[in-house]
Amino acid sequence: MEPQEELSAAIQAWKKKIDLDLPDQPFCSHPPHCTLIHVEVSNEQVAALKIKKILEETVSFKVEVDQVGIFWEDLATGGGHTLYLKIKPEPEIFSLQLKIAKILSPLAPSRKIPDYISNDSALRESYKSYGFPFVGKHWVPHFSIASLRTDRIHPIITEFMEWKPSYTMIGLDASCWHIDGDQHILLER
């Protein structure tokens, strides 16, 4: 899910600030987004068409962002502190995520469960079912900024934690991407 103009600009401004102070941080170069699901599929074109159909059938809903968050020592990003904008957890976003996860599940080859989720039953079950550990109520809907490999008390983290964002999006801007490390190739918008 892509943020609309004003929110996208704010995310880009934070990414630029981080890149100037702390170059080459994980996810800093990624386009602004909220990941509904990230899964390897056997056929990207079929997956994109299935997602497009779900999006066409989905009634637009409001997405509100009014606070920042940090996933401290985020194992999913290699242990950095992931800065993000929290999306108010409304039922519509969880429903959309689950619909997409269910239609992609048959296209996701089974693979070994990553070590970082092996001790968490909710993450493990989600990964087994959908190929992504964060499907369901344990998911924290958010727009990622970057994952910082620095001290918790770095001035950028302090400044970020003091920010009071307030954004509302009406409508759904979504896209499908092929992701290989930091390289993103748009499949469908």
OpenMM code with the backbone's topology and positions (N, CA, C; nanometers):
from openmm import Vec3, app, unit

residues = "MET GLU PRO GLN GLU GLU LEU SER ALA ALA ILE GLN ALA TRP LYS LYS LYS ILE ASP LEU ASP LEU PRO ASP GLN PRO PHE CYS SER HIS PRO PRO HIS CYS THR LEU ILE HIS VAL GLU VAL SER ASN GLU GLN VAL ALA ALA LEU LYS ILE LYS LYS ILE LEU GLU GLU THR VAL SER PHE LYS VAL GLU VAL ASP GLN VAL GLY ILE PHE TRP GLU ASP LEU ALA THR GLY GLY GLY HIS THR LEU TYR LEU LYS ILE LYS PRO GLU PRO GLU ILE PHE SER LEU GLN LEU LYS ILE ALA LYS ILE LEU SER PRO LEU ALA PRO SER ARG LYS ILE PRO ASP TYR ILE SER ASN ASP SER ALA LEU ARG GLU SER TYR LYS SER TYR GLY PHE PRO PHE VAL GLY LYS HIS TRP VAL PRO HIS PHE SER ILE ALA SER LEU ARG THR ASP ARG ILE HIS PRO ILE ILE THR GLU PHE MET GLU TRP LYS PRO SER TYR THR MET ILE GLY LEU ASP ALA SER CYS TRP HIS ILE ASP GLY ASP GLN HIS ILE LEU LEU GLU ARG".split()
positions = [
    Vec3(0.0851, -0.1161, 0.0000),
    Vec3(0.0000, 0.0000, 0.0000),
    Vec3(0.0901, 0.1230, 0.0000),
    Vec3(0.0598, 0.2178, -0.0861),
    Vec3(0.1434, 0.3361, -0.0992),
    Vec3(0.0795, 0.4561, -0.0297),
    Vec3(0.1611, 0.5370, 0.0376),
    Vec3(0.1064, 0.6583, 0.0989),
    Vec3(0.0748, 0.7618, -0.0085),
    Vec3(-0.0267, 0.8428, 0.0175),
    Vec3(-0.0604, 0.9486, -0.0766),
    Vec3(0.0365, 1.0656, -0.0592),
    Vec3(0.0244, 1.1674, -0.1446),
    Vec3(0.1268, 1.2701, -0.1633),
    Vec3(0.1869, 1.3295, -0.0363),
    Vec3(0.1060, 1.3863, 0.0504),
    Vec3(0.1586, 1.4560, 0.1683),
    Vec3(0.2336, 1.3601, 0.2607),
    Vec3(0.1751, 1.2449, 0.2855),
    Vec3(0.2400, 1.1453, 0.3710),
    Vec3(0.3654, 1.0901, 0.3038),
    Vec3(0.3590, 1.0652, 0.1750),
    Vec3(0.4757, 1.0170, 0.1016),
    Vec3(0.5907, 1.1173, 0.1113),
    Vec3(0.5599, 1.2455, 0.0985),
    Vec3(0.6627, 1.3499, 0.1076),
    Vec3(0.7265, 1.3522, 0.2463),
    Vec3(0.6454, 1.3342, 0.3503),
    Vec3(0.6991, 1.3320, 0.4872),
    Vec3(0.7918, 1.2118, 0.5073),
    Vec3(0.7509, 1.0968, 0.4565),
    Vec3(0.8347, 0.9763, 0.4674),
    Vec3(0.9659, 0.9969, 0.3913),
    Vec3(0.9560, 1.0521, 0.2713),
    Vec3(1.0769, 1.0773, 0.1911),
    Vec3(1.1702, 1.1756, 0.2618),
    Vec3(1.1142, 1.2765, 0.3282),
    Vec3(1.1967, 1.3740, 0.4005),
    Vec3(1.2743, 1.3064, 0.5132),
    Vec3(1.2077, 1.2151, 0.5849),
    Vec3(1.2774, 1.1416, 0.6911),
    Vec3(1.3851, 1.0509, 0.6335),
    Vec3(1.3549, 0.9847, 0.5236),
    Vec3(1.4543, 0.8977, 0.4599),
    Vec3(1.5771, 0.9791, 0.4180),
    Vec3(1.5549, 1.0981, 0.3637),
    Vec3(1.6656, 1.1840, 0.3207),
    Vec3(1.7495, 1.2273, 0.4411),
    Vec3(1.6822, 1.2671, 0.5479),
    Vec3(1.7515, 1.3093, 0.6701),
    Vec3(1.8379, 1.1952, 0.7246),
    Vec3(1.7818, 1.0759, 0.7276),
    Vec3(1.8562, 0.9589, 0.7770),
    Vec3(1.9749, 0.9297, 0.6860),
    Vec3(1.9516, 0.9344, 0.5550),
    Vec3(2.0591, 0.9030, 0.4611),
    Vec3(2.1752, 1.0021, 0.4721),
    Vec3(2.1457, 1.1276, 0.5045),
    Vec3(2.2517, 1.2272, 0.5208),
    Vec3(2.3325, 1.2028, 0.6479),
    Vec3(2.2638, 1.1684, 0.7571),
    Vec3(2.3312, 1.1477, 0.8864),
    Vec3(2.3882, 1.0076, 0.9033),
    Vec3(2.3147, 0.9084, 0.8543),
    Vec3(2.3523, 0.7677, 0.8713),
    Vec3(2.3371, 0.6961, 0.7367),
    Vec3(2.4310, 0.7147, 0.6458),
    Vec3(2.4165, 0.6555, 0.5117),
    Vec3(2.4045, 0.5026, 0.5146),
    Vec3(2.3379, 0.4508, 0.4121),
    Vec3(2.3295, 0.3065, 0.3859),
    Vec3(2.2580, 0.2267, 0.4947),
    Vec3(2.1530, 0.2823, 0.5510),
    Vec3(2.0748, 0.2096, 0.6507),
    Vec3(1.9714, 0.1219, 0.5799),
    Vec3(1.9444, 0.0020, 0.6337),
    Vec3(1.8457, -0.0866, 0.5713),
    Vec3(1.7094, -0.0187, 0.5533),
    Vec3(1.6489, -0.0408, 0.4398),
    Vec3(1.5159, 0.0065, 0.4005),
    Vec3(1.5088, 0.1554, 0.3693),
    Vec3(1.6157, 0.2301, 0.3941),
    Vec3(1.6113, 0.3741, 0.3699),
    Vec3(1.5917, 0.4045, 0.2214),
    Vec3(1.6445, 0.3206, 0.1346),
    Vec3(1.6324, 0.3433, -0.0097),
    Vec3(1.5022, 0.2883, -0.0686),
    Vec3(1.4226, 0.2188, 0.0118),
    Vec3(1.2988, 0.1596, -0.0396),
    Vec3(1.1922, 0.2670, -0.0607),
    Vec3(1.1064, 0.2494, -0.1605),
    Vec3(0.9973, 0.3450, -0.1804),
    Vec3(0.9044, 0.3460, -0.0586),
    Vec3(0.8414, 0.4607, -0.0279),
    Vec3(0.7470, 0.4656, 0.0844),
    Vec3(0.6344, 0.3643, 0.0637),
    Vec3(0.6048, 0.2867, 0.1679),
    Vec3(0.5037, 0.1815, 0.1537),
    Vec3(0.4621, 0.1259, 0.2897),
    Vec3(0.3496, 0.0589, 0.2878),
    Vec3(0.3049, -0.0282, 0.3967),
    Vec3(0.2961, -0.1673, 0.3352),
    Vec3(0.3737, -0.2599, 0.3878),
    Vec3(0.3730, -0.3962, 0.3344),
    Vec3(0.2531, -0.4724, 0.3895),
    Vec3(0.1601, -0.5088, 0.3023),
    Vec3(0.0488, -0.5941, 0.3438),
    Vec3(0.0962, -0.7386, 0.3528),
    Vec3(0.1783, -0.7797, 0.2568),
    Vec3(0.2389, -0.9129, 0.2593),
    Vec3(0.3630, -0.9103, 0.1708),
    Vec3(0.4636, -0.9810, 0.2134),
    Vec3(0.5869, -0.9963, 0.1354),
    Vec3(0.6145, -1.1456, 0.1281),
    Vec3(0.5929, -1.2014, 0.0111),
    Vec3(0.6061, -1.3462, -0.0038),
    Vec3(0.6602, -1.3788, -0.1426),
    Vec3(0.7447, -1.4782, -0.1479),
    Vec3(0.7935, -1.5278, -0.2761),
    Vec3(0.6819, -1.6112, -0.3384),
    Vec3(0.6543, -1.5874, -0.4659),
    Vec3(0.5491, -1.6626, -0.5347),
    Vec3(0.6068, -1.7307, -0.6580),
    Vec3(0.5396, -1.8364, -0.7013),
    Vec3(0.5869, -1.9127, -0.8171),
    Vec3(0.5610, -1.8400, -0.9488),
    Vec3(0.4602, -1.7519, -0.9522),
    Vec3(0.4271, -1.6797, -1.0751),
    Vec3(0.3834, -1.5374, -1.0390),
    Vec3(0.4715, -1.4408, -1.0603),
    Vec3(0.4431, -1.3025, -1.0211),
    Vec3(0.3275, -1.2417, -1.0994),
    Vec3(0.3157, -1.2741, -1.2281),
    Vec3(0.2084, -1.2161, -1.3087),
    Vec3(0.0716, -1.2651, -1.2613),
    Vec3(0.0600, -1.3935, -1.2332),
    Vec3(-0.0662, -1.4483, -1.1819),
    Vec3(-0.0975, -1.3853, -1.0464),
    Vec3(0.0028, -1.3744, -0.9612),
    Vec3(-0.0167, -1.3139, -0.8290),
    Vec3(-0.0654, -1.1699, -0.8426),
    Vec3(-0.0027, -1.0927, -0.9302),
    Vec3(-0.0419, -0.9529, -0.9494),
    Vec3(-0.1859, -0.9417, -0.9989),
    Vec3(-0.2267, -1.0302, -1.0900),
    Vec3(-0.3650, -1.0283, -1.1400),
    Vec3(-0.4645, -1.0628, -1.0299),
    Vec3(-0.4304, -1.1600, -0.9464),
    Vec3(-0.5189, -1.1981, -0.8358),
    Vec3(-0.5331, -1.0829, -0.7359),
    Vec3(-0.4227, -1.0167, -0.7067),
    Vec3(-0.4266, -0.9030, -0.6139),
    Vec3(-0.5073, -0.7888, -0.6744),
    Vec3(-0.4870, -0.7624, -0.8028),
    Vec3(-0.5609, -0.6556, -0.8703),
    Vec3(-0.7115, -0.6797, -0.8607),
    Vec3(-0.7533, -0.8037, -0.8794),
    Vec3(-0.8962, -0.8378, -0.8702),
    Vec3(-0.9499, -0.8093, -0.7296),
    Vec3(-0.8751, -0.8476, -0.6278),
    Vec3(-0.9186, -0.8204, -0.4902),
    Vec3(-0.9283, -0.6704, -0.4660),
    Vec3(-0.8301, -0.5960, -0.5132),
    Vec3(-0.8308, -0.4511, -0.4925),
    Vec3(-0.9486, -0.3856, -0.5632),
    Vec3(-0.9827, -0.4343, -0.6825),
    Vec3(-1.0978, -0.3803, -0.7557),
    Vec3(-1.2284, -0.4063, -0.6812),
    Vec3(-1.2343, -0.5162, -0.6073),
    Vec3(-1.3552, -0.5528, -0.5327),
    Vec3(-1.3594, -0.4906, -0.3930),
    Vec3(-1.2506, -0.4286, -0.3513),
    Vec3(-1.2417, -0.3734, -0.2162),
    Vec3(-1.2964, -0.2315, -0.2126),
    Vec3(-1.3855, -0.2070, -0.1187),
    Vec3(-1.4386, -0.0728, -0.0976),
    Vec3(-1.3292, 0.0100, -0.0305),
    Vec3(-1.3076, 0.1311, -0.0822),
    Vec3(-1.2055, 0.2181, -0.0238),
    Vec3(-1.2330, 0.2406, 0.1240),
    Vec3(-1.1267, 0.2543, 0.1996),
    Vec3(-1.1412, 0.2805, 0.3423),
    Vec3(-1.0389, 0.3844, 0.3850),
    Vec3(-1.0618, 0.4398, 0.5024),
    Vec3(-0.9758, 0.5449, 0.5545),
    Vec3(-0.8542, 0.4838, 0.6230),
    Vec3(-0.7377, 0.5429, 0.5970),
    Vec3(-0.6135, 0.5028, 0.6628),
    Vec3(-0.5631, 0.6249, 0.7388),
    Vec3(-0.5507, 0.6103, 0.8710),
    Vec3(-0.5052, 0.7213, 0.9545),
    Vec3(-0.3710, 0.6890, 1.0185),
    Vec3(-0.2832, 0.7879, 1.0166),
    Vec3(-0.1525, 0.7783, 1.0811),
    Vec3(-0.1443, 0.8936, 1.1801),
    Vec3(-0.1244, 0.8610, 1.3089),
    Vec3(-0.1148, 0.9690, 1.4068),
    Vec3(-0.0102, 0.9442, 1.5156),
    Vec3(0.0772, 0.8484, 1.4913),
    Vec3(0.1862, 0.8288, 1.5861),
    Vec3(0.3026, 0.7569, 1.5207),
    Vec3(0.4188, 0.7769, 1.5811),
    Vec3(0.5392, 0.7084, 1.5348),
    Vec3(0.5589, 0.5835, 1.6192),
    Vec3(0.6434, 0.4959, 1.5700),
    Vec3(0.6779, 0.3761, 1.6456),
    Vec3(0.8173, 0.3307, 1.6080),
    Vec3(0.8730, 0.2454, 1.6918),
    Vec3(1.0045, 0.1881, 1.6643),
    Vec3(1.0017, 0.0413, 1.7035),
    Vec3(1.0406, -0.0441, 1.6105),
    Vec3(1.0635, -0.1847, 1.6431),
    Vec3(1.2099, -0.1931, 1.6862),
    Vec3(1.2321, -0.1961, 1.8174),
    Vec3(1.3683, -0.1985, 1.8703),
    Vec3(1.4348, -0.3324, 1.8397),
    Vec3(1.5588, -0.3279, 1.7989),
    Vec3(1.6371, -0.4487, 1.7702),
    Vec3(1.5557, -0.5466, 1.6852),
    Vec3(1.5047, -0.4966, 1.5762),
    Vec3(1.4132, -0.5677, 1.4865),
    Vec3(1.4856, -0.6826, 1.4155),
    Vec3(1.4581, -0.8038, 1.4596),
    Vec3(1.5250, -0.9206, 1.4007),
    Vec3(1.4892, -0.9397, 1.2536),
    Vec3(1.3709, -0.8928, 1.2137),
    Vec3(1.3297, -0.9055, 1.0739),
    Vec3(1.4157, -0.8191, 0.9816),
    Vec3(1.4874, -0.7222, 1.0382),
    Vec3(1.5721, -0.6335, 0.9570),
    Vec3(1.7200, -0.6480, 0.9920),
    Vec3(1.7537, -0.7522, 1.0624),
    Vec3(1.8935, -0.7736, 1.0973),
    Vec3(1.9352, -0.7102, 1.2283),
    Vec3(1.8389, -0.6683, 1.3089),
    Vec3(1.8701, -0.6167, 1.4421),
    Vec3(1.8731, -0.4664, 1.4562),
    Vec3(1.8442, -0.3934, 1.3483),
    Vec3(1.8393, -0.2473, 1.3585),
    Vec3(1.7127, -0.2021, 1.4289),
    Vec3(1.7046, -0.0727, 1.4547),
    Vec3(1.5858, -0.0125, 1.5162),
    Vec3(1.5002, 0.0446, 1.4026),
    Vec3(1.3873, -0.0200, 1.3740),
    Vec3(1.3053, 0.0182, 1.2588),
    Vec3(1.2078, 0.1289, 1.2960),
    Vec3(1.2266, 0.2449, 1.2342),
    Vec3(1.1394, 0.3597, 1.2548),
    Vec3(1.0201, 0.3473, 1.1605),
    Vec3(0.9006, 0.3733, 1.2140),
    Vec3(0.7812, 0.3616, 1.1299),
    Vec3(0.6720, 0.4560, 1.1764),
    Vec3(0.5750, 0.4777, 1.0879),
    Vec3(0.4535, 0.5517, 1.1192),
    Vec3(0.3421, 0.4498, 1.1354),
    Vec3(0.2805, 0.4512, 1.2517),
    Vec3(0.1784, 0.3510, 1.2824),
    Vec3(0.0447, 0.3881, 1.2185),
    Vec3(-0.0146, 0.2908, 1.1520),
    Vec3(-0.1480, 0.3061, 1.0937),
    Vec3(-0.2492, 0.2598, 1.1977),
    Vec3(-0.3547, 0.3407, 1.2180),
    Vec3(-0.4587, 0.2978, 1.3119),
    Vec3(-0.5115, 0.1621, 1.2666),
    Vec3(-0.5124, 0.0648, 1.3565),
    Vec3(-0.5484, -0.0730, 1.3186),
    Vec3(-0.6991, -0.0928, 1.3022),
    Vec3(-0.7497, -0.0569, 1.1860),
    Vec3(-0.8921, -0.0728, 1.1564),
    Vec3(-0.9169, -0.2107, 1.0942),
    Vec3(-1.0371, -0.2667, 1.1127),
    Vec3(-1.0672, -0.4008, 1.0600),
    Vec3(-1.0462, -0.4137, 0.9088),
    Vec3(-1.0709, -0.3058, 0.8339),
    Vec3(-1.0613, -0.3128, 0.6879),
    Vec3(-0.9203, -0.3481, 0.6395),
    Vec3(-0.8193, -0.2957, 0.7053),
    Vec3(-0.6826, -0.3228, 0.6592),
    Vec3(-0.6427, -0.4674, 0.6901),
    Vec3(-0.6882, -0.5189, 0.8053),
    Vec3(-0.6602, -0.6589, 0.8388),
    Vec3(-0.7346, -0.7530, 0.7440),
    Vec3(-0.8579, -0.7166, 0.7098),
    Vec3(-0.9374, -0.7977, 0.6174),
    Vec3(-0.8717, -0.8022, 0.4794),
    Vec3(-0.8268, -0.6867, 0.4315),
    Vec3(-0.7602, -0.6817, 0.3013),
    Vec3(-0.6329, -0.7663, 0.3032),
    Vec3(-0.5544, -0.7538, 0.4087),
    Vec3(-0.4314, -0.8323, 0.4183),
    Vec3(-0.4623, -0.9821, 0.4122),
    Vec3(-0.5623, -1.0260, 0.4882),
    Vec3(-0.5960, -1.1682, 0.4932),
    Vec3(-0.6458, -1.2189, 0.3574),
    Vec3(-0.7288, -1.1395, 0.2893),
    Vec3(-0.7764, -1.1795, 0.1560),
    Vec3(-0.6590, -1.1997, 0.0604),
    Vec3(-0.5654, -1.1068, 0.0623),
    Vec3(-0.4490, -1.1174, -0.0269),
    Vec3(-0.3630, -1.2369, 0.0118),
    Vec3(-0.3403, -1.2552, 0.1411),
    Vec3(-0.2585, -1.3684, 0.1877),
    Vec3(-0.3200, -1.5015, 0.1449),
    Vec3(-0.4523, -1.5129, 0.1562),
    Vec3(-0.5196, -1.6381, 0.1201),
    Vec3(-0.5100, -1.6686, -0.0291),
    Vec3(-0.5225, -1.5659, -0.1138),
    Vec3(-0.5161, -1.5943, -0.2577),
    Vec3(-0.3732, -1.6193, -0.3050),
    Vec3(-0.2751, -1.5676, -0.2305),
    Vec3(-0.1353, -1.5907, -0.2685),
    Vec3(-0.0799, -1.7210, -0.2124),
    Vec3(-0.1415, -1.7715, -0.1081),
    Vec3(-0.0902, -1.8910, -0.0404),
    Vec3(-0.0636, -2.0083, -0.1357),
    Vec3(-0.1555, -2.0399, -0.2288),
    Vec3(-0.1275, -2.1515, -0.3200),
    Vec3(-0.0083, -2.1258, -0.4135),
    Vec3(0.0286, -1.9991, -0.4316),
    Vec3(0.1404, -1.9649, -0.5198),
    Vec3(0.2736, -1.9564, -0.4455),
    Vec3(0.2686, -1.9685, -0.3125),
    Vec3(0.3898, -1.9540, -0.2312),
    Vec3(0.4501, -2.0907, -0.2018),
    Vec3(0.5690, -2.1167, -0.2548),
    Vec3(0.6318, -2.2462, -0.2260),
    Vec3(0.6667, -2.2567, -0.0777),
    Vec3(0.6576, -2.3777, -0.0247),
    Vec3(0.6932, -2.3946, 0.1165),
    Vec3(0.8446, -2.3854, 0.1305),
    Vec3(0.8871, -2.3327, 0.2436),
    Vec3(1.0301, -2.3213, 0.2692),
    Vec3(1.0558, -2.3217, 0.4192),
    Vec3(1.1812, -2.3297, 0.4550),
    Vec3(1.2228, -2.3378, 0.5943),
    Vec3(1.1805, -2.2120, 0.6711),
    Vec3(1.1327, -2.2329, 0.7915),
    Vec3(1.0933, -2.1217, 0.8773),
    Vec3(1.2196, -2.0490, 0.9247),
    Vec3(1.2252, -1.9161, 0.9078),
    Vec3(1.3434, -1.8412, 0.9521),
    Vec3(1.3651, -1.8534, 1.1030),
    Vec3(1.4909, -1.8547, 1.1434),
    Vec3(1.5250, -1.8686, 1.2851),
    Vec3(1.4606, -1.7613, 1.3719),
    Vec3(1.4522, -1.6368, 1.3221),
    Vec3(1.4029, -1.5280, 1.4062),
    Vec3(1.2556, -1.5420, 1.4453),
    Vec3(1.1819, -1.6317, 1.3790),
    Vec3(1.0413, -1.6512, 1.4168),
    Vec3(1.0152, -1.7885, 1.4770),
    Vec3(1.1151, -1.8724, 1.4871),
    Vec3(1.0930, -2.0117, 1.5283),
    Vec3(1.0373, -2.0260, 1.6698),
    Vec3(1.0591, -1.9280, 1.7566),
    Vec3(1.0105, -1.9377, 1.8950),
    Vec3(0.8793, -1.8645, 1.9190),
    Vec3(0.8200, -1.8071, 1.8165),
    Vec3(0.6952, -1.7324, 1.8318),
    Vec3(0.5856, -1.8051, 1.7535),
    Vec3(0.4885, -1.8607, 1.8249),
    Vec3(0.3877, -1.9453, 1.7588),
    Vec3(0.3026, -1.8684, 1.6577),
    Vec3(0.2644, -1.7433, 1.6877),
    Vec3(0.1821, -1.6664, 1.5937),
    Vec3(0.2587, -1.6391, 1.4646),
    Vec3(0.3839, -1.5996, 1.4766),
    Vec3(0.4658, -1.5731, 1.3575),
    Vec3(0.4908, -1.7008, 1.2783),
    Vec3(0.5181, -1.8078, 1.3502),
    Vec3(0.5467, -1.9367, 1.2865),
    Vec3(0.4244, -1.9878, 1.2097),
    Vec3(0.3073, -1.9833, 1.2726),
    Vec3(0.1848, -2.0318, 1.2071),
    Vec3(0.1493, -1.9464, 1.0855),
    Vec3(0.1660, -1.8158, 1.0986),
    Vec3(0.1399, -1.7270, 0.9860),
    Vec3(0.2337, -1.7591, 0.8700),
    Vec3(0.3593, -1.7819, 0.9020),
    Vec3(0.4580, -1.8137, 0.7978),
    Vec3(0.4247, -1.9466, 0.7300),
    Vec3(0.3859, -2.0456, 0.8098),
    Vec3(0.3493, -2.1760, 0.7526),
    Vec3(0.2271, -2.1640, 0.6617),
    Vec3(0.1302, -2.0836, 0.7024),
    Vec3(0.0061, -2.0701, 0.6255),
    Vec3(0.0199, -1.9817, 0.5023),
    Vec3(0.0974, -1.8724, 0.5151),
    Vec3(0.0975, -1.7710, 0.4092),
    Vec3(0.2355, -1.7355, 0.3530),
    Vec3(0.3431, -1.7880, 0.4117),
    Vec3(0.4768, -1.7526, 0.3649),
    Vec3(0.5249, -1.6176, 0.4142),
    Vec3(0.4511, -1.5581, 0.5079),
    Vec3(0.4835, -1.4264, 0.5649),
    Vec3(0.4461, -1.4308, 0.7127),
    Vec3(0.5366, -1.3950, 0.8024),
    Vec3(0.5089, -1.4135, 0.9453),
    Vec3(0.4099, -1.3157, 1.0070),
    Vec3(0.3743, -1.2099, 0.9360),
    Vec3(0.2949, -1.1043, 0.9991),
    Vec3(0.1543, -1.0914, 0.9415),
    Vec3(0.0857, -1.2015, 0.9178),
    Vec3(-0.0535, -1.1969, 0.8721),
    Vec3(-0.1420, -1.2233, 0.9926),
    Vec3(-0.2325, -1.1298, 1.0207),
    Vec3(-0.3253, -1.1491, 1.1317),
    Vec3(-0.3179, -1.0378, 1.2345),
    Vec3(-0.3841, -1.0592, 1.3452),
    Vec3(-0.3971, -0.9560, 1.4492),
    Vec3(-0.2646, -0.9187, 1.5146),
    Vec3(-0.1619, -1.0020, 1.5015),
    Vec3(-0.0314, -0.9682, 1.5589),
    Vec3(0.0486, -0.8727, 1.4691),
    Vec3(-0.0008, -0.8497, 1.3478),
    Vec3(0.0635, -0.7559, 1.2557),
    Vec3(0.0406, -0.6136, 1.3039),
    Vec3(0.1406, -0.5290, 1.2925),
    Vec3(0.1294, -0.3865, 1.3240),
    Vec3(0.1312, -0.3113, 1.1906),
    Vec3(0.0146, -0.2662, 1.1416),
    Vec3(0.0127, -0.1931, 1.0147),
    Vec3(0.0947, -0.0642, 1.0277),
    Vec3(0.1841, -0.0413, 0.9314),
    Vec3(0.2725, 0.0745, 0.9428),
    Vec3(0.3370, 0.1090, 0.8091),
    Vec3(0.3856, 0.2322, 0.8010),
    Vec3(0.4693, 0.2770, 0.6903),
    Vec3(0.6121, 0.2818, 0.7423),
    Vec3(0.6978, 0.1990, 0.6862),
    Vec3(0.8376, 0.1933, 0.7291),
    Vec3(0.9140, 0.3162, 0.6807),
    Vec3(1.0078, 0.3621, 0.7635),
    Vec3(1.0991, 0.4695, 0.7243),
    Vec3(1.2353, 0.4076, 0.6918),
    Vec3(1.2980, 0.3476, 0.7930),
    Vec3(1.4287, 0.2831, 0.7769),
    Vec3(1.4580, 0.2044, 0.9030),
    Vec3(1.5529, 0.1144, 0.8943),
    Vec3(1.5999, 0.0402, 1.0111),
    Vec3(1.7408, 0.0895, 1.0417),
    Vec3(1.7580, 0.1497, 1.1591),
    Vec3(1.8839, 0.2165, 1.1915),
    Vec3(1.9753, 0.1274, 1.2737),
    Vec3(2.0946, 0.1106, 1.2233),
    Vec3(2.1977, 0.0357, 1.2966),
    Vec3(2.2811, 0.1375, 1.3732),
    Vec3(2.2283, 0.1791, 1.4867),
    Vec3(2.2926, 0.2806, 1.5686),
    Vec3(2.2426, 0.2667, 1.7116),
    Vec3(2.2933, 0.3500, 1.8005),
    Vec3(2.2487, 0.3485, 1.9398),
    Vec3(2.1044, 0.3952, 1.9506),
    Vec3(2.0354, 0.3459, 2.0520),
    Vec3(1.8969, 0.3870, 2.0770),
    Vec3(1.8849, 0.5372, 2.1026),
    Vec3(1.9912, 0.5975, 2.1512),
    Vec3(1.9847, 0.7393, 2.1891),
    Vec3(2.0385, 0.8319, 2.0797),
    Vec3(2.0518, 0.7805, 1.9580),
    Vec3(2.0985, 0.8645, 1.8475),
    Vec3(2.0015, 0.9825, 1.8308),
    Vec3(2.0531, 1.1035, 1.8026),
    Vec3(1.9664, 1.2216, 1.7881),
    Vec3(1.8533, 1.2051, 1.6859),
    Vec3(1.8763, 1.1309, 1.5787),
    Vec3(1.7678, 1.1105, 1.4806),
    Vec3(1.6539, 1.0314, 1.5437),
    Vec3(1.6863, 0.9308, 1.6220),
    Vec3(1.5822, 0.8516, 1.6885),
    Vec3(1.5067, 0.9391, 1.7881),
    Vec3(1.5784, 1.0196, 1.8638),
    Vec3(1.5147, 1.1101, 1.9608),
    Vec3(1.4211, 1.2068, 1.8895),
    Vec3(1.4682, 1.2672, 1.7809),
    Vec3(1.3857, 1.3611, 1.7046),
    Vec3(1.2626, 1.2912, 1.6465),
    Vec3(1.2815, 1.1719, 1.5931),
    Vec3(1.1703, 1.0968, 1.5357),
    Vec3(1.0643, 1.0675, 1.6420),
    Vec3(1.1078, 1.0271, 1.7605),
    Vec3(1.0138, 0.9932, 1.8679),
    Vec3(0.9339, 1.1147, 1.9150),
    Vec3(0.9856, 1.2346, 1.8930),
    Vec3(0.9152, 1.3571, 1.9336),
    Vec3(0.8152, 1.4046, 1.8283),
    Vec3(0.8232, 1.3510, 1.7078),
    Vec3(0.7356, 1.3917, 1.5982),
    Vec3(0.5928, 1.3473, 1.6267),
    Vec3(0.4965, 1.4346, 1.5984),
    Vec3(0.3539, 1.4045, 1.6148),
    Vec3(0.2865, 1.4101, 1.4772),
    Vec3(0.2965, 1.3031, 1.3996),
    Vec3(0.2373, 1.3050, 1.2653),
    Vec3(0.0847, 1.3027, 1.2712),
    Vec3(0.0231, 1.3547, 1.1674),
    Vec3(-0.1229, 1.3504, 1.1566),
    Vec3(-0.1593, 1.3484, 1.0080),
    Vec3(-0.1935, 1.2298, 0.9591),
    Vec3(-0.2257, 1.2123, 0.8177),
    Vec3(-0.3473, 1.1219, 0.8049),
    Vec3(-0.4321, 1.1545, 0.7083),
    Vec3(-0.5465, 1.0696, 0.6761),
    Vec3(-0.5496, 1.0499, 0.5252),
    Vec3(-0.5632, 0.9256, 0.4852),
    Vec3(-0.5760, 0.8923, 0.3432),
    Vec3(-0.7141, 0.8322, 0.3209),
    Vec3(-0.7790, 0.8770, 0.2166),
    Vec3(-0.9049, 0.8163, 0.1747),
    Vec3(-0.8777, 0.7542, 0.0385),
    Vec3(-0.9141, 0.6302, 0.0236),
    Vec3(-0.8848, 0.5611, -0.1012),
    Vec3(-0.7699, 0.4658, -0.0790),
    Vec3(-0.7453, 0.3853, -0.1782),
    Vec3(-0.6456, 0.2804, -0.1635),
    Vec3(-0.5501, 0.2842, -0.2814),
    Vec3(-0.4275, 0.3239, -0.2545),
    Vec3(-0.3233, 0.3211, -0.3566),
    Vec3(-0.2363, 0.2000, -0.3278),
    Vec3(-0.2464, 0.0997, -0.4122),
    Vec3(-0.1728, -0.0242, -0.3871),
    Vec3(-0.0936, -0.0635, -0.5108),
    Vec3(0.0102, -0.1400, -0.4879),
    Vec3(0.0952, -0.1850, -0.5973),
    Vec3(0.1600, -0.3177, -0.5612),
    Vec3(0.2066, -0.3880, -0.6636),
    Vec3(0.2786, -0.5150, -0.6458),
    Vec3(0.4196, -0.4967, -0.6997),
    Vec3(0.5161, -0.5493, -0.6253),
    Vec3(0.6566, -0.5307, -0.6602),
    Vec3(0.7319, -0.6625, -0.6564),
    Vec3(0.8312, -0.6733, -0.7426),
    Vec3(0.9321, -0.7786, -0.7305),
    Vec3(1.0458, -0.7142, -0.6520),
    Vec3(1.0840, -0.7769, -0.5412),
    Vec3(1.1873, -0.7200, -0.4548),
    Vec3(1.3041, -0.8169, -0.4472),
    Vec3(1.4213, -0.7634, -0.4727),
    Vec3(1.5446, -0.8403, -0.4612),
    Vec3(1.6439, -0.7533, -0.3848),
    Vec3(1.6522, -0.7754, -0.2531),
    Vec3(1.7362, -0.6901, -0.1697),
    Vec3(1.6798, -0.5490, -0.1680),
    Vec3(1.7604, -0.4515, -0.2080),
    Vec3(1.7146, -0.3127, -0.2128),
    Vec3(1.6563, -0.2745, -0.3483),
    Vec3(1.6598, -0.3660, -0.4446),
    Vec3(1.6078, -0.3374, -0.5779),
    Vec3(1.4579, -0.3682, -0.5823),
    Vec3(1.3790, -0.2700, -0.6262),
    Vec3(1.2339, -0.2840, -0.6370),
    Vec3(1.1926, -0.2636, -0.7824),
    Vec3(1.1193, -0.3614, -0.8370),
    Vec3(1.0695, -0.3515, -0.9741),
    Vec3(0.9173, -0.3575, -0.9679),
    Vec3(0.8531, -0.2519, -1.0155),
    Vec3(0.7077, -0.2436, -1.0130),
    Vec3(0.6477, -0.3461, -1.1084),
    Vec3(0.5539, -0.4278, -1.0571),
    Vec3(0.4831, -0.5258, -1.1399),
    Vec3(0.3456, -0.4746, -1.1801),
    Vec3(0.2765, -0.4113, -1.0863),
    Vec3(0.1380, -0.3693, -1.1106),
    Vec3(0.1030, -0.2569, -1.0144),
    Vec3(0.0331, -0.1563, -1.0667),
    Vec3(-0.0149, -0.0468, -0.9806),
    Vec3(-0.1627, -0.0307, -1.0051),
] * unit.nanometer
topology = app.Topology()
chain = topology.addChain("A")
for resn in residues:
    res = topology.addResidue(resn, chain)
    for name in ("N", "CA", "C"):
        topology.addAtom(name, app.Element.getBySymbol(name[0]), res)
